[in-house]
Amino acid sequence: MGLNEREFAKVLTLLIGREITAGLVSSWETSVTPPGDIVVAVSSISPNSATRLGLRSHKFISISVDHESLQHIVPRDAKTPTTLALGDHCTLHAWPFGAVILHLVEDVDFPDIASMAFWRYETYPENLEWAAREVSRLLGAPAIPSYVLSFYWVHSPIWSGRILESALKIICSPRVLLESGDESGHTERDLLAEGFDHADMRPFGVQGVSSGYASWSGVVYHAFDEDRALTEDQIVAVELDLQSIWSYCAHIADAIEQGREPRIEPGYGSAFIRACRSRLLTPRPQESDAHRSMRDAIVQSSGLPQHLANAADTLKDIGAK
């Protein structure tokens, strides 16, 4: 786990509920047999065989383009999104109502979460610049990148038990490590030992099967039992659906805030927004509890319900049915 005796004693104190000193840890490591409750606690937080944090990063990059340019790749009568491969690891998804999302997949590994956090925020500007350049080239018109949202599929964690839960929460909202300005690793170790919670973070795992968390910053998921857990593609599908609608609502809000009326294509007015709201917020008859929980956590943490309500009011006001 990379903890010294004092730090490990702190973790055990939190788990056991009584004070454990660094001296006791030292004696258990060298000459004294530890009590049963200590053995159980240690087994619940002992690291996995992996020595580096392995995950698959899914970045959803929202791009703003004008409707005329979008006609180069999306037929006017299209009812479903158009997909185009941009290299081996990125797919462009374009919807007839004007949303464009690039889905960039990267297999990466790191020695710790802080390294992942710095990689994430260092690569975001590069990803946005690259996306704008590629989409502009494809459409022959300016493309403006809006934001990047990340989903992490953690396949090789280096922790287990309660420490793993804290780690997943930090991965879901890694800015906490950047805000501390501590590159020595002390902040990460303290958060892992003491636990990390975020008021706006929503869990969606199933005990013994998986652990998942969604926040404004992103989504993380780890499957303990891949046969019973959600699949990577299921989470990606929900994110693509959500990000396309989020992008469309943002387009409407941006136009209003700039003092102009948004351009709305026929069939994508207030009735379309109501349909989106129902599709994203209403449980399906055949939907599993795990999928419903995941969808609800991602939708609610994204702020989309309020976004949809504002868009519906705006479209009603301008007479876009």
Residue pairs with C-beta under 8 A, 6 or more apart in sequence:
1 8
1 11
1 45
1 47
1 159
1 163
1 192
2 112
2 185
2 189
3 11
3 189
3 193
4 22
5 22
5 25
5 26
5 29
6 22
7 189
7 193
8 22
8 25
9 20
9 21
9 22
9 24
9 25
10 20
10 193
10 194
11 45
11 163
11 192
11 193
12 20
12 25
12 38
12 41
12 42
13 19
13 20
14 193
14 194
14 195
15 41
15 44
15 45
15 162
16 37
16 38
16 41
20 38
28 34
28 38
34 42
44 160
44 161
44 162
45 159
45 160
45 161
45 162
45 163
46 160
46 161
47 158
47 159
47 160
48 156
48 157
48 158
48 159
48 160
50 156
50 157
50 158
51 158
52 109
52 110
52 111
52 156
52 158
53 109
53 110
53 111
53 112
53 113
53 116
53 154
53 156
53 157
53 158
54 107
54 108
54 109
54 154
54 155
54 156
54 157
55 108
55 109
55 116
55 152
55 153
55 154
55 155
55 156
55 171
56 105
56 106
56 107
56 108
56 152
56 153
56 155
56 232
57 104
57 105
57 106
57 107
57 108
57 120
57 150
57 151
57 152
58 103
58 104
58 105
58 150
58 151
58 152
58 153
58 236
58 239
59 102
59 103
59 104
59 105
59 106
59 127
59 148
59 149
59 150
60 101
60 102
60 103
60 148
60 149
60 150
60 151
60 239
60 240
60 243
61 101
61 102
61 103
61 104
61 127
61 128
61 131
61 145
61 147
61 148
62 99
62 100
62 101
62 145
62 146
62 147
62 148
62 149
62 243
62 246
62 247
62 250
63 100
63 101
63 102
63 131
63 132
63 135
63 143
63 144
63 145
63 146
64 100
64 143
64 144
64 145
64 146
64 247
64 251
65 98
65 100
65 135
65 139
65 141
65 142
65 143
65 144
66 141
67 98
67 263
67 265
68 141
69 139
69 140
69 141
69 143
70 94
70 98
70 100
70 139
72 138
72 139
72 140
73 82
73 84
73 92
73 94
73 138
73 139
74 82
74 94
74 95
74 96
75 82
75 96
76 96
78 96
79 96
81 93
81 94
81 95
81 96
81 240
81 244
82 93
82 94
82 95
83 91
83 92
83 93
83 94
84 91
84 92
84 94
84 138
85 91
85 92
86 92
86 102
86 134
86 138
89 104
89 105
89 106
90 102
90 103
90 104
90 105
91 102
91 103
92 100
92 101
92 102
92 103
92 135
92 138
93 100
93 101
93 102
93 103
93 240
93 244
94 100
95 244
95 248
96 265
96 268
97 248
97 265
97 268
97 272
98 248
98 251
98 265
98 268
99 243
99 244
99 245
99 247
99 248
99 251
100 135
100 143
100 247
101 240
101 243
101 244
101 247
102 131
102 134
102 135
103 236
103 240
104 127
108 116
108 119
109 156
110 116
110 119
112 185
112 188
113 167
113 170
113 171
113 174
113 177
113 188
114 177
114 183
114 185
114 187
114 188
116 171
116 174
117 174
117 175
117 177
117 178
118 178
120 150
120 174
121 175
121 178
124 148
127 148
128 145
128 148
129 145
131 143
131 145
132 143
132 144
132 145
135 143
136 142
136 143
146 247
146 250
149 218
149 239
149 243
150 217
150 218
150 219
151 218
151 219
151 220
151 221
151 235
151 236
151 239
152 171
152 172
152 218
152 219
152 220
152 221
153 221
153 222
153 232
153 235
154 168
154 171
154 220
154 221
154 222
155 222
157 164
157 167
157 168
157 222
159 167
159 192
162 195
163 192
163 193
164 211
164 222
165 211
166 191
166 192
166 195
166 196
167 192
168 211
168 212
168 213
168 220
168 222
169 196
169 197
169 198
169 201
169 213
169 220
170 176
170 177
170 188
170 191
170 192
170 196
171 220
172 198
172 201
172 213
172 214
172 215
172 217
172 218
172 219
172 220
173 198
173 201
173 215
173 216
173 217
173 218
174 217
175 217
176 187
176 191
176 196
176 198
177 187
177 188
177 191
180 187
198 215
200 215
200 216
200 301
201 213
201 214
201 215
201 301
202 213
202 214
202 215
202 296
202 297
202 300
202 301
203 211
203 212
203 213
203 297
204 212
204 213
204 214
204 290
204 293
204 294
204 296
204 297
204 298
205 211
205 212
205 213
205 221
206 228
206 229
206 289
206 290
206 293
208 224
208 225
209 223
209 224
209 225
209 228
209 229
209 290
210 221
210 222
210 223
210 224
210 225
210 228
210 229
210 230
210 290
211 221
211 222
211 224
212 219
212 220
212 221
212 222
212 230
212 235
212 294
212 297
213 219
213 220
213 297
214 294
214 297
214 298
214 300
214 301
214 302
215 301
216 301
216 302
216 303
219 235
219 239
219 298
221 229
221 230
221 232
221 235
221 294
223 229
223 230
229 290
230 290
230 291
230 294
234 291
234 294
235 294
235 298
238 294
238 295
238 298
239 298
241 279
241 280
242 280
242 298
242 299
242 302
242 304
245 276
245 280
245 304
245 308
246 302
246 304
246 307
248 268
248 311
249 273
249 304
249 307
249 308
249 310
249 311
250 307
251 262
252 262
252 264
252 310
252 311
252 314
252 315
253 307
253 310
253 311
253 314
255 261
255 262
255 263
256 262
256 314
261 318
262 314
262 318
264 315
264 318
264 320
268 320
269 315
269 320
269 321
270 312
270 315
270 316
270 320
270 321
271 321
273 308
273 311
273 312
273 315
274 312
276 308
277 305
277 308
277 312
280 295
280 299
280 304
280 308
281 296
281 299
281 305
283 292
284 292
287 295
299 305
315 321
